[in-house]
Amino acid sequence: VWLRARPGPALNDIVEQPDRVTARGDADVVDLQGSAFAATDGDPRTAWTAEESALEPDAPRPTLTLDLPSPQLVTGLDIATSLGTLPVAPSRVAVNLGNGPQVRDLDEDTPIELTPHITDRVVLSVVGWRDVLDRTVLGFSKLAAPGLAEVTVLGSDGPIGAQDSVYDREVTVGCDEGPMLTVGGTSYRTSVTATVAELAAGAEVPATLCGTGLVGMTAGTVDLDVVPGAAFTVSSLDLSVPGIDMPVTDPVELEMGTWTENLRELHVPAGTDDRLIVVPESTNVGWVARSEDGTELTPVVVDGWQQGWIVPAGTGGLVTVEFATDRWYRLGIFGGLLLLLPVFVLALWPRRRPAPDPGPAPRTWRSGVAGFVGLIAAATVVAGAVGAGVVLVAAGAIAVAAARWGVAVAARILVATAGTATMFAMALLSTGPWRSPDGYVGHSLLIQFAALVGLVAVGLAALPGGPTRWRRSQRWKARRVGSSTSA
């Protein structure tokens, strides 16, 4: 049985060494080389990164708890920051040896001195760090969490605990706690021995049978089950028969024909034994493979994830692999588009009778004065006295434009002003959006003023006494004058 380590608390318990200082605490990742374990692993290339939630307002400070091998006199800490820019190096820490917190500013090359105290536990909290932006895989920028590369606890005689790299050490999971193999209803205990470096890297490590080297199997179908435990996952299983050398076949790369998103062709030479075609892509039941005579091949999952098919003995020639449901999917897409044509025809079809007049549009606010006062109040809340001033100046300018060029021109001026000012503000804001590496520019006076002008223009255009009503009033007066002249 071949296993791979599964990062988590169970693996941490396996790799911890009794003669070393060990660290516990919340981290942004569970991997050994990025969790709290990395803070005392003796390797400055690894680093503990605090949880991202520590950046939220009122969140608890990132904290590490250092457990010593035994109660000893602690006089200080030697803290090493990450070799790179991330995680962010702390500028101030609080250390509690059991005699109260001691706050210290960090100097990159100088250990921090503490009031000596005998303890077997040190609580280290990061209380200060500078803001550093990190760019995500999607191109967005976000604040990065703080962290530490290495923490060395200092005593009266120097560093406390072993200081070598823990990754060079070998650990063993005994038969009482190792993975269990069940074959045909009979259970067998196994043990695992590997270096910490192999476990941290996720390398395959063997599980060895305890007390025996052979597993009995009956003829026919045999159920086989492996319970790896919380610290491991099963990678592969190798069953060999004593005294028989199993033939080893080197994989052969097949000649490919057509190779598209939904159709693949492979040229398979004929053979006297069953063979296995493997496509290194995630398995999907939608793929169907057929031999040259149309026989459907049996699908299998290879190595837990790859797509494969069994080619029977004597079968050769062109093997076609097709995602059959793709044609129905694409047909549904194009069929849905074609169904839009009747909708367009019905929308353009002329009506046989005119639509009934729904009457005047409902009016929710009849007082233009009240609406204007509300607009001034809203602008004052948004921008203070400047907002109120912009409303008054804009209203006066629109009134002058309506009197000089007409209400229709005034209405167009409001629409153009609202759109132009808003787009101008958005264009300027795009040069430095929120959390941009070059800084946020949304506080700029020019951007704020342009957005305010656009908002005020929209408000004036929506007023009941705005240009739209002025236009209706002017038309009503013109009709009255015309009727009097005719009379």
C-alpha positions in Angstrom: 0.0 0.0 0.0 1.4 3.4 -1.0 0.2 6.5 0.8 0.5 10.2 0.7 0.3 12.5 3.7 -2.9 14.6 4.3 -2.2 18.0 5.8 -4.0 18.7 9.0 -3.9 18.3 12.8 -3.4 14.5 12.6 -0.3 14.9 10.5 1.0 17.6 12.9 0.7 15.2 15.8 2.9 12.6 13.9 5.7 15.0 12.9 6.0 16.8 16.2 9.2 16.1 18.1 9.4 15.9 21.9 12.8 17.6 22.1 11.8 20.6 20.1 9.7 23.7 20.7 6.4 23.3 18.9 4.0 26.0 17.7 0.2 25.9 17.5 -2.1 28.6 16.1 -4.6 29.4 13.3 -3.0 29.7 9.8 -4.1 30.6 6.3 -3.2 27.2 5.1 -3.0 23.7 6.6 0.2 22.6 4.8 3.1 21.9 7.2 5.3 24.5 5.5 2.8 27.3 5.8 1.0 26.5 9.1 2.1 27.2 12.6 4.4 24.2 12.4 6.7 26.2 10.1 7.4 28.7 12.8 9.6 26.2 14.7 10.7 23.7 12.0 14.3 25.0 11.8 14.0 26.0 8.2 14.0 29.8 7.5 12.6 29.1 3.9 9.2 28.2 5.4 6.9 30.6 7.1 3.7 30.7 9.2 1.0 32.9 7.6 -1.8 34.1 9.9 -5.4 33.6 8.9 -6.8 36.2 6.5 -9.7 36.8 8.9 -7.2 38.6 11.2 -7.3 41.6 8.8 -11.0 42.2 9.6 -11.9 45.0 12.0 -12.2 43.9 15.7 -10.7 40.5 14.8 -8.4 38.8 17.4 -4.7 39.4 16.9 -2.8 36.6 15.1 -1.4 34.4 17.9 1.1 31.5 18.2 1.3 29.3 21.3 4.8 27.9 21.7 5.1 24.7 23.8 8.5 24.0 25.4 9.8 20.5 26.0 9.9 21.2 29.8 9.5 24.2 32.1 12.5 26.4 31.7 13.7 30.0 32.3 12.8 32.1 29.3 14.7 35.3 28.8 13.8 36.4 25.2 12.8 35.5 21.7 14.7 35.5 18.4 12.1 36.2 15.6 13.0 35.8 12.0 10.7 37.2 9.3 10.0 35.7 5.9 12.8 35.8 3.2 10.4 37.4 0.8 7.8 40.2 1.1 5.0 37.8 2.1 3.8 37.0 4.7 4.1 40.6 6.0 6.8 41.1 8.6 5.4 42.2 12.0 6.6 45.5 13.5 5.4 44.9 17.1 4.6 41.8 19.1 3.2 41.0 22.5 4.7 38.1 24.5 3.1 36.4 27.5 5.2 34.0 29.6 2.5 33.6 32.2 3.5 36.8 34.0 1.5 39.2 31.8 1.9 40.5 28.3 5.2 42.3 27.3 4.9 44.4 24.2 8.1 44.8 22.1 9.0 46.5 18.8 10.9 44.2 16.4 14.3 44.9 15.1 15.2 42.8 12.1 18.6 41.6 13.4 18.2 41.9 17.2 16.5 39.3 19.5 13.9 40.8 21.9 14.6 40.7 25.6 11.9 39.8 28.1 11.4 39.8 31.8 12.7 36.3 32.7 10.2 33.8 33.8 10.0 30.0 34.3 7.4 28.5 32.0 6.7 25.7 29.5 4.4 27.8 27.3 4.9 31.1 25.5 2.0 33.0 23.9 3.2 35.3 21.0 0.7 37.7 19.4 1.4 40.0 16.4 -0.1 43.4 17.3 1.4 45.6 14.6 2.4 45.3 10.9 2.3 47.5 7.9 -0.3 47.2 5.1 1.0 45.3 2.1 -1.2 44.6 -1.0 -1.1 41.3 -2.7 -2.4 40.6 -6.2 -4.7 37.6 -6.5 -4.9 35.2 -9.5 -7.8 37.1 -10.8 -5.8 40.4 -10.8 -7.5 42.0 -7.8 -5.5 43.4 -5.0 -6.1 42.6 -1.3 -4.3 43.2 2.0 -1.8 40.5 2.9 -1.8 38.8 6.3 1.3 38.9 8.6 3.5 36.0 9.5 6.8 34.7 10.8 9.5 32.4 9.3 11.1 31.2 12.6 10.8 31.7 16.3 13.6 30.7 18.6 12.9 30.7 22.4 16.0 31.9 24.3 17.0 30.8 27.8 19.8 31.7 30.1 22.1 29.2 28.3 21.0 30.0 24.7 18.3 28.5 22.5 15.8 26.2 24.1 15.1 22.9 22.3 16.7 21.3 19.3 17.6 23.7 16.5 18.2 21.3 13.5 15.8 21.1 10.6 12.9 18.9 11.5 12.6 17.8 7.8 15.7 15.6 8.1 14.2 13.5 10.8 12.4 10.2 10.4 9.1 9.5 12.0 7.2 6.2 12.4 3.5 5.5 12.7 3.4 2.2 14.6 1.2 -0.8 14.0 -1.3 0.2 16.7 -2.1 3.5 14.9 -1.1 2.8 11.3 -3.4 2.2 8.3 -5.6 -0.9 8.2 -5.8 -3.2 5.2 -8.8 -5.6 4.9 -8.7 -8.4 2.4 -11.6 -10.8 2.0 -12.9 -9.9 5.5 -9.5 -10.3 7.2 -7.9 -7.2 8.6 -4.1 -6.5 8.7 -2.3 -3.8 10.5 0.4 -1.7 8.8 3.1 0.7 9.9 4.5 3.8 8.1 8.1 5.1 8.2 9.2 8.2 6.4 11.1 11.4 6.7 9.2 14.6 7.6 10.4 16.1 4.3 8.6 13.3 2.4 5.4 13.8 4.3 5.5 17.6 3.9 6.1 17.2 0.1 3.3 14.8 -0.3 5.6 12.1 -1.7 4.4 8.4 -1.9 5.5 6.4 1.2 5.0 2.7 1.7 2.8 1.1 4.4 4.4 -2.2 5.7 2.4 -5.2 6.9 2.9 -5.9 10.6 3.7 -9.5 11.7 3.5 -11.0 8.2 4.7 -10.3 4.7 1.9 -12.3 3.0 -1.9 -11.7 2.6 -4.1 -14.7 1.9 -6.6 -14.5 -0.9 -9.2 -16.9 -2.1 -10.1 -17.6 -5.7 -12.7 -15.5 -7.4 -13.8 -12.0 -6.4 -12.1 -10.6 -3.3 -13.2 -7.4 -1.5 -10.3 -5.2 -0.5 -10.5 -2.1 1.7 -7.8 0.3 3.0 -8.5 2.6 6.0 -5.6 5.1 5.9 -6.5 7.2 8.9 -6.8 10.9 9.2 -3.2 11.6 8.4 -2.9 9.8 5.1 -4.7 9.1 1.8 -4.3 6.0 -0.4 -2.2 6.7 -3.5 -1.9 3.2 -5.0 -2.0 -0.5 -4.2 0.5 -3.1 -5.4 -0.5 -6.8 -5.2 2.4 -9.1 -6.1 2.4 -12.9 -6.0 5.4 -14.5 -4.2 7.6 -16.5 -6.7 6.0 -14.9 -9.8 7.6 -12.1 -11.6 4.8 -9.9 -12.9 5.4 -8.7 -16.4 6.1 -5.0 -16.7 4.9 -3.2 -19.8 6.2 0.1 -20.9 3.5 2.5 -22.0 3.3 3.2 -25.7 2.2 6.5 -27.2 -0.5 6.0 -29.8 -0.8 7.8 -33.1 -3.5 10.4 -32.9 -5.9 11.4 -35.7 -8.7 14.0 -35.2 -8.4 15.6 -31.7 -11.1 18.2 -30.9 -13.1 19.2 -27.8 -15.7 16.4 -28.4 -14.1 14.0 -30.8 -10.8 12.1 -30.5 -9.3 9.4 -32.8 -6.5 6.9 -31.8 -4.8 4.3 -34.0 -4.4 1.2 -31.9 -2.3 -1.7 -33.2 -3.8 -5.2 -32.9 -2.5 -7.3 -30.0 -3.0 -10.8 -28.5 -3.7 -9.5 -25.0 -6.1 -7.0 -23.4 -4.7 -3.5 -23.3 -5.6 -0.2 -21.6 -6.0 3.1 -23.4 -5.3 6.0 -21.0 -6.1 9.7 -21.7 -4.6 11.9 -19.0 -7.8 13.9 -18.4 -10.3 13.8 -15.6 -12.8 10.9 -16.0 -16.2 11.8 -17.3 -19.1 9.3 -18.1 -20.0 11.4 -21.1 -17.0 10.1 -23.1 -17.7 6.9 -25.1 -15.0 4.9 -26.9 -15.8 2.6 -29.9 -13.6 0.3 -31.9 -13.4 0.3 -35.7 -16.3 -2.1 -36.0 -18.5 0.0 -33.7 -18.1 -2.1 -30.5 -18.3 0.1 -27.4 -15.2 -0.3 -25.2 -15.4 -0.8 -21.4 -14.5 2.4 -19.5 -12.3 2.4 -16.4 -10.8 5.0 -14.1 -7.0 5.0 -14.0 -5.1 6.1 -10.9 -8.3 7.4 -9.4 -8.9 10.2 -11.9 -7.7 9.5 -15.5 -10.0 8.4 -18.3 -9.3 4.9 -19.6 -10.8 2.1 -21.7 -10.1 -1.6 -22.0 -9.2 -2.8 -25.6 -10.0 -6.5 -25.9 -7.4 -8.9 -27.3 -7.4 -9.0 -31.1 -9.0 -5.5 -31.4 -7.1 -3.0 -33.4 -7.4 -0.1 -35.9 -9.1 3.2 -35.4 -10.6 3.8 -31.9 -13.0 6.8 -31.8 -13.6 8.6 -28.5 -16.7 10.9 -28.6 -18.5 13.0 -26.1 -21.9 12.0 -27.4 -24.1 14.4 -25.4 -22.2 17.4 -26.8 -24.3 17.4 -30.0 -27.5 17.7 -28.0 -26.1 20.4 -25.9 -25.1 22.5 -29.0 -28.4 21.7 -30.6 -30.2 23.1 -27.6 -28.2 26.3 -27.8 -28.9 26.9 -31.4 -32.4 25.7 -31.1 -33.0 28.2 -28.3 -31.7 31.0 -30.6 -34.0 29.9 -33.4 -36.9 30.1 -31.0 -36.2 33.8 -30.7 -37.3 34.4 -34.4 -41.0 33.9 -33.7 -40.7 36.3 -30.8 -39.2 39.0 -33.1 -41.9 38.3 -35.7 -44.7 38.7 -33.1 -43.1 41.8 -31.7 -43.0 43.4 -35.2 -46.4 42.1 -36.4 -48.7 45.1 -36.9 -51.7 45.4 -34.5 -55.1 45.0 -36.0 -56.7 47.5 -33.6 -55.1 50.4 -31.7 -54.1 49.8 -28.1 -56.4 51.4 -25.6 -55.2 54.6 -24.0 -54.0 53.8 -20.5 -54.5 57.4 -19.4 -52.0 59.7 -17.8 -49.0 58.2 -16.1 -49.3 58.0 -12.3 -47.6 60.8 -10.4 -46.2 60.1 -7.0 -45.2 63.6 -6.2 -47.1 66.7 -7.3 -45.1 69.4 -5.6 -42.0 70.6 -7.5 -41.0 72.9 -4.6 -41.0 69.9 -2.1 -38.9 67.9 -4.6 -36.4 70.7 -5.0 -36.1 71.1 -1.3 -35.5 67.3 -1.0 -32.8 67.5 -3.6 -31.0 70.2 -1.8 -31.2 68.2 1.4 -29.9 65.1 -0.2 -27.0 67.0 -1.8 -26.2 68.6 1.5 -26.0 65.2 3.2 -23.7 63.9 0.4 -21.4 66.9 0.0 -22.3 69.5 2.6 -22.6 73.1 1.7 -20.8 72.4 -1.6 -23.6 70.1 -2.6 -26.3 72.6 -1.8 -24.4 75.2 -3.8 -24.1 73.0 -6.8 -27.9 72.4 -6.8 -28.7 76.1 -6.6 -26.2 77.0 -9.4 -27.3 74.1 -11.6 -31.0 75.0 -11.2 -30.3 78.7 -12.0 -28.3 77.7 -15.1 -31.1 75.4 -16.4 -33.7 78.1 -15.8 -31.7 80.5 -17.9 -31.2 77.9 -20.6 -34.9 77.1 -20.7 -35.8 80.8 -21.0 -33.3 81.5 -23.7 -33.3 78.3 -25.9 -36.5 76.6 -24.8 -37.5 73.8 -22.5 -36.5 71.0 -24.9 -32.9 72.2 -25.1 -32.8 72.5 -21.3 -33.9 68.9 -20.9 -31.2 67.7 -23.3 -28.6 69.7 -21.4 -29.6 67.9 -18.2 -29.3 64.5 -19.8 -26.0 65.3 -21.5 -24.6 66.7 -18.2 -25.7 63.7 -16.1 -24.1 61.2 -18.6 -20.9 63.1 -19.3 -20.2 63.9 -15.6 -20.8 60.3 -14.5 -18.7 58.8 -17.2 -15.9 61.3 -16.5 -15.9 60.3 -12.8 -15.9 56.6 -13.7 -13.1 57.0 -16.1 -10.9 58.8 -13.5 -11.8 56.3 -10.9 -10.7 53.4 -13.1 -7.1 54.7 -12.9 -7.0 53.8 -9.2 -9.9 51.7 -8.0 -10.3 50.3 -4.5 -7.2 48.4 -3.3 -5.3 49.3 -6.4 -1.5 48.7 -6.0 -0.9 52.3 -7.1 -3.4 53.7 -4.5 -7.1 54.5 -4.3 -8.0 57.8 -6.2 -11.7 57.9 -5.3 -11.1 60.6 -2.7 -9.9 63.0 -5.4 -11.8 66.3 -5.4 -12.2 66.2 -9.2 -13.8 62.7 -9.1 -16.1 63.6 -6.2 -17.2 66.8 -7.9 -17.9 65.2 -11.3 -20.0 62.5 -9.6 -21.9 65.2 -7.6 -22.7 67.1 -10.8 -24.0 64.0 -12.5 -26.2 63.2 -9.4 -27.6 66.7 -9.3 -28.4 66.7 -13.0 -30.4 63.5 -12.6 -32.2 65.0 -9.6 -33.2 68.2 -11.5 -34.4 66.2 -14.5 -36.6 64.0 -12.3 -38.3 66.9 -10.5 -42.0 67.3 -11.1 -41.4 71.0 -12.0 -38.5 70.1 -14.3 -38.1 70.5 -18.1 -40.6 67.8 -18.9 -43.4 69.6 -17.1 -42.3 72.9 -18.5 -42.6 71.5 -21.9 -46.1 70.2 -21.3 -47.1 73.6 -19.7 -45.8 75.5 -22.8 -47.7 73.2 -25.2 -51.0 73.7 -23.2 -50.6 77.5 -23.3 -49.9 77.4 -27.1 -53.2 75.4 -27.6 -55.2 77.9 -25.5 -53.8 80.9 -27.6 -54.6 79.1 -30.8 -58.2 78.4 -29.8 -58.8 82.0 -28.9 -57.4 83.2 -32.3 -59.6 80.8 -34.2 -62.6 82.0 -32.3 
